[in-house]
Amino acid sequence: MFEALTQRRYLLPFKASRLPQQFTDVLVIGGGVAGLRAAIAAADGGCDVLLLTKDTIDESNTWYAQGGIAAVLQPADSYASHVSDTEKGGAGLCDHEAVEIVVKEGPQRVLELLQWGINFDKDASKAHGLAFTLEGGHSFARILHAYGDSTGKELAQTLINTVRARENIRIGEKTFVVDLITDDHAQAHQPPGRCVGVLALVRGQLNIIWAKTTILASGGAGQLYRESTNPKIATADGHAMAWRAGAAVKDMEMVQFHPTTLYVAGASRALITEAVRGEGAYLVDRNGYRFMKDYHEMGELAPRDVVSRAIVEQIRKTNFTHVYLDVRHLPPKEFRERFPQLAKLVDQFEIDPAKDVIPIHPAAHYMIGGVDVDLQGRSSLAGLYAVGEASCTGLHGANRLGSNSLLEGLTFGARAGLDAVTAVRELGAYKFPQTLEHRVPRSTKTELDIIDVKSSLRSVMWRNVGIERTGDRLAETREIIAFWSRYVMDKVFDPQVLGEATAVQGWEVQNMLAVCALITSAAYTRTESRGAHYRMDYPTRDDAHWRLHLLWRRPMETPIPSMVD
């Protein structure tokens, strides 16, 4: 069905010997929390590190994260409580060992941030003098935050400063990685099918970057959907290139939708942190009715999948376009001090939170599924690691708890970076396949409006593969993606011919089609509802048949079931 997608190993023809070449021990793709932390760990282990970012280094999902970092740092809290909360939210798909690792190692990673100068909000009466708050799905106030609702920005800046202080980390900003390169021909004493670097667009020129190990930290997939909290760069490039290279991806049907984004024209679906509800905000419908108590015993603090579906159902019941966040009962001064970014945002649209309710609607937020990795961040493809939102560690199961993602990025970023150091040492001198070349036939068909394809794809994903799904709509979407792929995947987007901007748009759409096909196929295959995956035609959870992960490799026609650890 998806032959047009599965037949493309590389998006571009290339001859390595004719392209500029760079070399590094450890290549990190992505500048969010996981990539930055991995780069630091690898550099501190003595490796030469090259960190590539698609845009500037301060443009990532991490930068926009508002809520905070969950960590067991208070005497009254416990690892067991955090593990239990995470696994309860994960709806039976969490891998227990991954949860234990993040919960127990995460606090040390957070304390490192204090040594590196992070400015968490303070409370002298609490452990370490830090302020903690409560968020949905957590049974204890264990969420650290910075500047109220600017945690991600402060975290990213702290890690960026730490990276820049390492002389053995080079940074390549505004670099589009087109594909992972694999050495598919075994050399003496060398494993076949190893990831040995990337084909990348560096300042308008295609380059080969050879690397003994590659750490994929390319972020999420929010831009696959019309409504998203993610920045424009989140087009699932890493998921797609890893799948093309032969790595297994897992739990691709699990896409998390954040319940509360500002629903005002021009607001670009700006995220409203879950911590607002943690501090006591209500969700009300057009009639002023506080409805969450009808859907879950935890009310507004229920897990994100529950809240998102409840909002959609309440919108349907009231025949309206959105619901509201109500903070009018909270002290106005304290609200503005605790959530300065949100206060600034609503002020721009002349919404007074002391008097007005705030219009909100769910939006695509976090890619739970990703490249399947082990407890060191190693993928099924030799030489390739994946961390952060590009990976699937099993921590989140079928639904991520708020403020667990930054903790995962820190923890697995450090683990992958350290393990990469060992891998580089064990590999020793490696003969890169510098004569490698790949040919792609050029299409003679009519050129297409790539912007229109992207817009149409995002719309159909939002309509058919969003918060509520059915078999019929998923089957329809698979057919649409397969059809569009036939006349998009035969194109070669050559930056020397089309220009850099047009080529990047084309590569993004080719990546998006591949990952949309994976998400839709996985959602179609899983005939139950679990966590973030809700099938209206199979509305109940089925542990007898579906307490398992679905893994996908090229070609994607048949998934590989994997039992939960």
Secondary structure, DSSP 8 states (H G I E B T S, - for coil): --HHHHT-S-SS-EEGGGS-EEEEEEEEE--SHHHHHHHHHHHHTT--EEEE-SS-TT-SHHHH--S-EE---STT--HHHHHHHHHHHTTT---HHHHHHHHHHHHHHHHHHHHTT----B-TTSGGGB-EE--TT-SS--EE-STTT-HHHHHHHHHHHHHHT-TTEEEE-SEEEEEEEEE-S--TTS-SSEEEEEEEEETTEEEEEEEEEEEE-----GGGSSSBSS-TT-S-HHHHHHHHHT--EE-TT-EEEEEEEE-STTSTT-B--THHHHTT-EEE-TT--B-GGGT-TTGGGS-HHHHHHHHHHHHHHHTSS-EEEE-TTS-HHHHHHH-HHHHHHHHHTT--TTTS-EEEEEEEEEE--EEE--TTSB-SSTTEEE-GGGEE-SSSTTS--TTSHHHHHHHHHHHHHHHHHHHHHHH-S----TT-EE------S----HHHHHHHHHHHHHHHSSSSB-HHHHHHHHHHHHHHHHHHTT----HHHH-HHHHHHHHHHHHHHHHHHHHHHHHHH--S-BTTB-BTTB-S--HHHH-EEEEE-SS-SS-EEEE--
